[in-house]
Amino acid sequence: MTQATLDDSGSACTSLGPELIANGDFHQGAIGGVPDGWTVMAPNPVLAPTFALVQSDDGRRALQAQGNGRPACMGWIQTLVTLRANTTYRLCVEFHSQGLDDVNHHLVHGVFSLADDGAQFNQGVFSYRWRDGRIVGTASFRGPAKDSQVTVRLYFRHSASGRVCWDRVSLRPCQAISQRLVKIAVTQGAQGLDHWAAVLTAAGQAGCDVALLPEMFDQNSKPMEAPTLDGAAVRLLADQARRYAMYVAGSLYLRRGDLVYNSAPLFDRLGNLVGIHDKNVLYEPELNGGATCGDQLSVFTTDLGKVGIMTCYESWFPAVAQLLALRGAELILFPSAGYYTQLIHARSADNGVVIAASSLGGDYDVWDTAGNRAGGEAPPDPSRHAPTNIIAIDRRPGMKLMLVTVDLSQQPSPHCWGGPMYSAPGGRRVRNTCPADLEQQVAGEARRWCDDQP
């Protein structure tokens, strides 16, 4: 029997198999007790939240978890299921909450191998949305390589008095996850527009989905001599995007009105302007030359996925890549004049994004979500412990061009111990276990301009 439901993006999905959780709607069990087939786990009993079946006035049943008065409250409830080898699954949770300011911080929904299973398989929900007055979280994932018993776990933590009511938890086989292959062209050099036309032609003829030129690819380093959006350099980007049905971006100074920005326009496969990233964090000589800082970090929706842009000096500021990733960016295009290469390992791995870099004088390369580098490392970092989603590499050294194919359907993290629940957090909101709001503390500290500031 199959059932129509929603996939992770909210689209119709009609190929779900039978339900694996025997009591996922909590219809069995005594009100005030634990639902049949579920077990409460609390490693430190003094921190255990309370789990109990509740019933609303209209007769609907739910599983409630509530804090026990202690801020460090932590525990979970679990049920046992069997996953079949080489099968794809979909986990879905529906709930509502009170007194929880961030469900990512207080709740975790996942599937975990048993403690004595050396495979250490783990997967979980990393995004939520509102639907019909409830919060819905979904995740589709590839199951273990062999038949395995696992526990479905619902965690409640870091809340003294908050409350959550789960209406339903579902785990079903589903259709296989398709690869999302994206072929990216990156390049290097300080050249004229004829050279860049040839580079974009080579990328287009190779079937690239997106091609990135460096910062100041038009060879103009003087902000006050900037062209407008209808100048020859920008027309080149649009024309080549349309000619080869690929996305094209690059960075240059552009005048809009009476201001000049370090702008990176992105054109789509039809040659239409998707959007412009104006460099938010300018290098001081750019300010001295008359450029103005941008004030938005936008993420653009494309047929490749969600794309952000980070320009050169912005790579020194972790918040730029972090904010793009939190806003949904899967691929960050990184045009630069030059940059510190080792930072990009961190920016990609910290945020679980693919970063594609083109540069006037720095390396041209692509990093995957675990910080693996398409161009390679000498020697490879032995501490990474991660698979890669880099599928193919085509080097064209004579043109200083590299074509890299990545699979955006997967986002592996470093230190991947069986799955994303026990790997590096990789920008996933749900993996923050610190009870304090460190981001607010950082923001406050950054605004202190002296030690004795009142």
C-alpha positions as CSV (number, residue, x, y, z in Angstrom):
1,M,0.0,0.0,0.0
2,T,1.3,3.5,-0.9
3,Q,0.2,6.8,0.5
4,A,0.4,10.3,-1.1
5,T,2.1,12.8,1.2
6,L,4.6,15.7,0.9
7,D,8.3,15.5,0.2
8,D,11.0,17.6,1.9
9,S,10.1,20.7,-0.2
10,G,6.4,20.4,0.3
11,S,5.7,18.9,-3.2
12,A,3.5,15.9,-3.7
13,C,5.2,12.5,-3.3
14,T,3.2,9.4,-4.1
15,S,5.7,6.5,-3.8
16,L,5.9,6.0,0.0
17,G,5.9,2.4,1.2
18,P,4.3,0.9,4.3
19,E,4.6,2.6,7.7
20,L,7.4,1.1,9.8
21,I,6.5,2.7,13.2
22,A,3.8,0.6,14.8
23,N,2.4,3.4,17.1
24,G,3.5,6.6,15.4
25,D,0.1,8.3,15.8
26,F,0.1,7.4,19.6
27,H,-3.4,5.8,19.5
28,Q,-2.2,2.9,21.7
29,G,-1.4,3.4,25.4
30,A,-3.1,4.8,28.5
31,I,-3.5,8.6,28.8
32,G,-0.9,9.9,31.2
33,G,1.4,7.0,30.4
34,V,4.0,6.2,27.8
35,P,2.6,5.1,24.4
36,D,2.8,1.4,23.7
37,G,6.0,0.3,21.9
38,W,8.0,3.4,23.1
39,T,10.6,3.6,25.8
40,V,11.8,6.7,27.7
41,M,15.6,7.1,28.0
42,A,17.2,9.5,30.5
43,P,21.0,8.9,31.1
44,N,20.8,11.2,34.1
45,P,17.4,10.7,35.8
46,V,17.5,14.1,37.6
47,L,17.5,15.8,34.2
48,A,14.7,13.7,32.6
49,P,11.8,15.5,31.0
50,T,8.3,14.0,31.4
51,F,6.8,12.1,28.5
52,A,3.1,11.2,28.6
53,L,0.2,10.6,26.3
54,V,-2.4,13.5,26.4
55,Q,-5.8,13.9,24.8
56,S,-7.4,17.1,23.6
57,D,-11.1,18.0,24.1
58,D,-11.9,16.8,20.5
59,G,-10.4,13.4,21.4
60,R,-7.2,13.7,19.5
61,R,-4.2,12.1,21.1
62,A,-0.6,13.3,21.2
63,L,2.7,12.5,22.9
64,Q,3.7,15.3,25.2
65,A,7.2,16.1,26.6
66,Q,7.7,18.8,29.2
67,G,10.7,20.3,31.1
68,N,11.2,19.3,34.7
69,G,12.2,22.7,36.0
70,R,15.9,22.4,35.3
71,P,17.5,24.3,32.4
72,A,19.7,21.3,31.6
73,C,16.7,19.0,31.2
74,M,17.5,16.3,28.6
75,G,16.1,12.9,27.6
76,W,14.4,11.1,24.7
77,I,11.8,8.5,23.9
78,Q,12.4,5.8,21.3
79,T,10.9,2.9,19.4
80,L,12.6,0.1,17.5
81,V,12.3,-0.5,13.7
82,T,14.1,-2.5,11.1
83,L,15.7,-0.9,8.0
84,R,16.4,-2.9,4.9
85,A,19.6,-2.7,3.0
86,N,20.0,-0.2,0.2
87,T,16.6,1.3,0.7
88,T,15.7,5.0,0.9
89,Y,13.5,6.2,3.7
90,R,11.5,9.3,4.7
91,L,11.1,10.4,8.3
92,C,8.3,12.9,9.1
93,V,7.3,14.5,12.4
94,E,4.3,16.7,13.1
95,F,4.1,18.7,16.4
96,H,3.2,21.9,18.1
97,S,5.1,23.5,21.0
98,Q,4.8,26.1,23.8
99,G,7.7,27.9,25.5
100,L,10.3,26.7,23.1
101,D,12.0,29.7,21.4
102,D,13.9,27.5,18.9
103,V,12.7,24.0,18.0
104,N,16.1,23.3,16.4
105,H,17.8,23.8,19.8
106,H,15.3,22.0,22.0
107,L,14.2,19.1,19.8
108,V,16.0,16.4,17.8
109,H,14.3,13.9,15.6
110,G,16.5,11.1,14.3
111,V,17.2,7.4,13.4
112,F,20.1,5.8,15.2
113,S,21.8,2.4,15.1
114,L,21.6,0.3,18.3
115,A,24.5,0.8,20.7
116,D,26.2,-2.5,19.8
117,D,25.9,-2.0,16.0
118,G,29.4,-1.1,14.6
119,A,27.9,0.5,11.5
120,Q,26.9,3.6,13.6
121,F,24.2,4.5,11.1
122,N,22.4,7.8,11.9
123,Q,20.2,10.2,10.1
124,G,17.7,12.9,11.1
125,V,15.5,15.9,10.4
126,F,17.3,19.2,9.8
127,S,14.5,21.5,8.5
128,Y,11.0,22.4,9.6
129,R,8.1,24.4,8.1
130,W,4.5,25.4,9.2
131,R,1.6,23.5,7.8
132,D,-2.1,23.8,8.9
133,G,-1.1,25.2,12.3
134,R,1.5,22.5,13.0
135,I,5.2,22.3,12.6
136,V,6.3,19.6,10.2
137,G,9.8,18.3,9.8
138,T,10.8,15.9,7.1
139,A,14.0,14.1,5.9
140,S,14.7,11.7,3.1
141,F,17.8,9.6,3.4
142,R,19.6,6.5,2.1
143,G,19.4,3.7,4.6
144,P,22.3,1.4,5.9
145,A,24.3,-0.9,3.6
146,K,22.9,-3.9,5.4
147,D,19.6,-4.8,7.2
148,S,19.7,-3.1,10.6
149,Q,17.6,-2.6,13.7
150,V,17.5,1.1,14.6
151,T,15.8,3.3,17.1
152,V,13.6,6.3,16.1
153,R,14.3,8.9,18.7
154,L,12.5,12.1,19.8
155,Y,14.7,14.2,22.0
156,F,13.7,17.0,24.3
157,R,16.5,19.1,25.9
158,H,17.6,22.5,27.3
159,S,14.3,23.7,28.5
160,A,13.1,24.0,32.1
161,S,9.4,24.6,31.4
162,G,8.8,24.3,27.7
163,R,6.4,21.8,26.2
164,V,6.0,19.9,22.9
165,C,3.2,17.7,21.7
166,W,3.9,15.3,18.8
167,D,0.8,14.4,16.8
168,R,2.5,12.0,14.5
169,V,5.9,10.4,13.7
170,S,6.2,8.4,10.5
171,L,9.0,6.4,8.8
172,R,8.4,4.9,5.4
173,P,10.4,3.5,2.5
174,C,10.4,6.0,-0.4
175,Q,11.7,6.6,-3.9
176,A,15.5,6.8,-4.3
177,I,17.1,10.2,-4.0
178,S,18.2,11.4,-7.4
179,Q,21.6,12.9,-7.9
180,R,21.6,16.6,-8.5
181,L,24.7,17.0,-10.6
182,V,26.0,20.5,-11.2
183,K,29.0,21.2,-13.5
184,I,30.9,24.3,-12.3
185,A,33.6,26.2,-14.3
186,V,36.2,28.1,-12.2
187,T,39.2,30.0,-13.6
188,Q,42.2,32.3,-12.9
189,G,43.9,35.3,-14.4
190,A,43.9,39.0,-15.1
191,Q,42.8,39.1,-18.7
192,G,40.8,41.2,-21.2
193,L,37.2,40.5,-22.3
194,D,38.3,38.5,-25.4
195,H,40.0,36.0,-23.1
196,W,37.0,35.7,-20.8
197,A,34.8,35.2,-23.9
198,A,37.0,32.3,-24.9
199,V,36.9,30.9,-21.3
200,L,33.1,31.1,-21.2
201,T,32.9,29.5,-24.6
202,A,35.0,26.6,-23.5
203,A,32.9,26.2,-20.3
204,G,29.7,26.4,-22.3
205,Q,30.8,23.9,-24.9
206,A,31.7,21.5,-22.1
207,G,28.2,21.6,-20.8
208,C,28.7,23.6,-17.7
209,D,25.8,24.6,-15.6
210,V,27.5,27.6,-14.0
211,A,30.7,29.5,-14.9
212,L,32.4,32.0,-12.5
213,L,34.9,34.7,-13.5
214,P,37.2,36.4,-11.0
215,E,36.8,39.7,-9.1
216,M,37.5,42.7,-11.3
217,F,37.6,40.5,-14.3
218,D,37.2,43.6,-16.5
219,Q,40.7,44.8,-15.3
220,N,39.3,47.9,-13.8
221,S,40.5,48.4,-10.2
222,K,39.4,52.0,-9.9
223,P,35.9,52.4,-8.4
224,M,35.3,55.9,-9.7
225,E,35.9,54.6,-13.3
226,A,33.2,52.0,-13.0
227,P,30.9,51.3,-15.9
228,T,27.1,50.9,-15.6
229,L,25.1,47.7,-15.8
230,D,24.7,48.0,-19.6
231,G,28.5,48.1,-20.2
232,A,30.5,45.7,-22.3
233,A,31.7,43.5,-19.5
234,V,28.2,42.8,-18.1
235,R,26.8,42.3,-21.6
236,L,29.5,39.6,-22.1
237,L,28.2,37.7,-19.1
238,A,24.6,37.9,-20.2
239,D,25.4,37.0,-23.8
240,Q,27.5,33.9,-23.0
241,A,24.9,32.8,-20.4
242,R,22.2,32.9,-23.1
243,R,24.4,31.4,-25.8
244,Y,25.3,28.3,-23.8
245,A,22.3,28.0,-21.5
246,M,24.4,28.3,-18.3
247,Y,24.5,30.5,-15.3
248,V,27.3,33.1,-15.4
249,A,28.7,35.4,-12.7
250,G,31.8,37.5,-12.1
251,S,32.7,40.6,-10.0
252,L,33.4,44.1,-11.1
253,Y,32.9,47.7,-10.0
254,L,29.5,49.0,-11.2
255,R,28.0,52.4,-11.0
256,R,24.3,52.6,-10.0
257,G,23.0,56.1,-9.6
258,D,25.7,58.2,-7.9
259,L,27.2,55.3,-6.0
260,V,29.7,52.6,-7.0
261,Y,29.6,49.0,-5.7
262,N,31.8,46.0,-6.1
263,S,29.1,44.0,-7.7
264,A,28.7,40.3,-8.8
265,P,25.8,40.0,-11.2
266,L,24.4,36.5,-11.8
267,F,22.7,35.7,-15.1
268,D,20.5,32.6,-15.8
269,R,20.4,30.2,-18.7
270,L,18.3,32.7,-20.8
271,G,20.7,35.6,-20.1
272,N,18.4,37.2,-17.7
273,L,19.7,38.9,-14.5
274,V,18.9,36.7,-11.5
275,G,20.3,39.2,-9.0
276,I,23.4,41.1,-7.9
277,H,25.5,40.6,-4.9
278,D,27.1,43.9,-3.8
279,K,30.2,43.2,-1.6
280,N,29.2,44.0,2.0
281,V,32.6,44.0,3.5
282,L,35.0,46.1,1.4
283,Y,38.7,46.0,1.6
284,E,39.8,49.4,3.0
285,P,41.5,50.5,-0.2
286,E,38.2,50.1,-2.0
287,L,36.6,52.5,0.4
288,N,39.5,54.9,-0.1
289,G,38.8,54.7,-3.8
290,G,35.2,55.7,-3.6
291,A,33.3,52.3,-3.4
292,T,30.3,51.9,-1.2
293,C,29.5,48.8,0.8
294,G,26.5,46.7,0.0
295,D,23.9,46.0,2.7
296,Q,22.3,42.7,1.7
297,L,23.4,39.1,1.6
298,S,21.0,37.5,-0.8
299,V,20.4,33.8,-1.8
300,F,19.2,33.3,-5.3
301,T,16.8,30.5,-6.3
302,T,17.9,28.7,-9.5
303,D,17.3,25.4,-11.2
304,L,20.6,24.3,-9.7
305,G,19.5,24.9,-6.2
306,K,20.0,27.9,-3.8
307,V,23.1,30.0,-4.8
308,G,24.8,32.7,-2.8
309,I,27.8,34.9,-3.6
310,M,30.7,35.9,-1.4
311,T,33.4,38.3,-2.8
312,C,37.1,38.2,-1.8
313,Y,37.7,40.1,1.5
314,E,34.3,38.8,2.8
315,S,35.9,35.4,3.2
316,W,37.8,36.7,6.3
317,F,34.5,37.2,8.1
318,P,32.8,33.9,9.1
319,A,29.4,35.5,9.4
320,V,29.1,36.1,5.6
321,A,29.3,32.4,4.6
322,Q,27.3,31.4,7.7
323,L,24.4,33.8,6.9
324,L,24.3,32.7,3.3
325,A,24.1,29.0,4.4
326,L,21.5,29.7,7.1
327,R,19.4,31.4,4.3
328,G,19.6,28.2,2.3
329,A,22.6,28.5,0.0
330,E,23.9,25.2,-1.2
331,L,26.5,26.6,-3.5
332,I,28.5,29.8,-2.8
333,L,30.2,31.5,-5.8
334,F,33.4,33.1,-4.6
335,P,35.1,35.6,-7.0
336,S,38.3,37.2,-5.7
337,A,41.4,39.0,-6.5
338,G,43.3,36.9,-4.1
339,Y,42.6,35.0,-0.8
340,Y,43.9,32.8,1.9
341,T,43.2,29.3,0.6
342,Q,43.0,27.5,3.9
343,L,40.0,29.6,5.0
344,I,37.8,28.0,2.3
345,H,38.2,24.6,3.9
346,A,36.7,26.0,7.0
347,R,34.0,28.1,5.3
348,S,32.7,25.1,3.3
349,A,32.9,22.5,6.1
350,D,31.6,24.9,8.9
351,N,28.5,25.7,6.8
352,G,27.9,22.5,4.8
353,V,28.1,24.3,1.4
354,V,30.0,23.9,-1.9
355,I,32.3,26.8,-2.6
356,A,33.5,27.6,-6.1
357,A,36.4,30.1,-6.3
358,S,37.7,32.0,-9.3
359,S,40.5,34.5,-8.8
360,L,42.8,37.0,-10.4
361,G,45.9,35.7,-8.7
362,G,44.7,33.1,-6.2
363,D,43.8,29.5,-6.7
364,Y,40.8,28.5,-8.8
365,D,39.1,25.5,-7.2
366,V,36.0,24.0,-5.8
367,W,35.5,22.8,-2.2
368,D,32.7,20.4,-1.2
369,T,30.5,20.4,1.9
370,A,33.1,18.5,3.9
371,G,36.0,20.7,2.9
372,N,37.4,18.3,0.3
373,R,39.1,20.2,-2.5
374,A,38.7,19.3,-6.1
375,G,42.2,20.4,-7.0
376,G,43.6,18.2,-4.3
377,E,45.9,18.7,-1.3
378,A,49.5,17.7,-0.8
379,P,49.3,15.8,1.4
380,P,45.5,15.2,1.9
381,D,44.3,16.1,5.4
382,P,44.2,12.9,7.4
383,S,42.0,14.4,10.0
384,R,39.0,15.1,7.8
385,H,37.3,11.6,7.8
386,A,34.6,12.4,5.3
387,P,33.2,11.2,1.9
388,T,33.0,13.7,-0.9
389,N,30.3,14.9,-3.2
390,I,32.8,15.9,-5.9
391,I,32.0,13.5,-8.8
392,A,34.3,14.5,-11.7
393,I,37.2,17.0,-12.4
394,D,38.3,18.2,-15.9
395,R,41.4,20.4,-15.8
396,R,42.3,22.7,-18.7
397,P,45.6,24.2,-17.4
398,G,46.4,26.0,-20.7
399,M,43.4,28.2,-20.2
400,K,43.6,28.1,-16.4
401,L,40.2,26.6,-16.3
402,M,38.8,23.7,-14.2
403,L,35.4,22.1,-14.6
404,V,34.1,20.3,-11.5
405,T,31.0,18.3,-11.2
406,V,29.4,18.1,-7.7
407,D,26.3,16.3,-6.4
408,L,24.2,18.7,-4.5
409,S,21.8,15.9,-3.3
410,Q,24.3,15.0,-0.6
411,Q,25.9,17.3,2.0
412,P,28.6,15.2,3.9
413,S,30.4,16.8,6.8
414,P,33.9,16.1,8.2
415,H,34.2,13.5,10.9
416,C,31.2,11.7,9.5
417,W,30.7,8.9,12.0
418,G,27.9,7.0,10.3
419,G,25.8,9.9,9.3
420,P,25.0,13.6,9.9
421,M,23.8,13.2,13.5
422,Y,27.3,12.3,14.7
423,S,29.4,14.2,12.2
424,A,30.7,17.8,12.3
425,P,27.6,20.1,12.5
426,G,28.2,21.5,9.0
427,G,25.8,24.5,9.5
428,R,22.9,22.4,10.6
429,R,20.9,24.4,13.1
430,V,19.7,21.3,15.0
431,R,23.3,20.2,16.0
432,N,23.9,23.1,18.4
433,T,24.0,21.5,21.9
434,C,25.3,24.6,23.8
435,P,22.6,25.9,26.2
436,A,23.8,29.5,25.9
437,D,23.1,31.7,22.9
438,L,26.7,32.1,21.7
439,E,25.7,34.1,18.6
440,Q,24.2,36.8,20.8
441,Q,27.2,36.9,23.0
442,V,29.5,37.2,20.0
443,A,27.4,40.1,18.6
444,G,27.4,41.9,21.9
445,E,31.1,41.4,22.4
446,A,31.9,42.7,18.9
447,R,30.1,46.0,19.7
448,R,32.2,46.6,22.8
449,W,34.8,49.2,21.8
450,C,36.8,49.3,25.1
451,D,37.2,47.0,28.1
452,D,35.6,49.5,30.6
453,Q,32.7,50.5,28.3
454,P,29.7,51.2,30.5
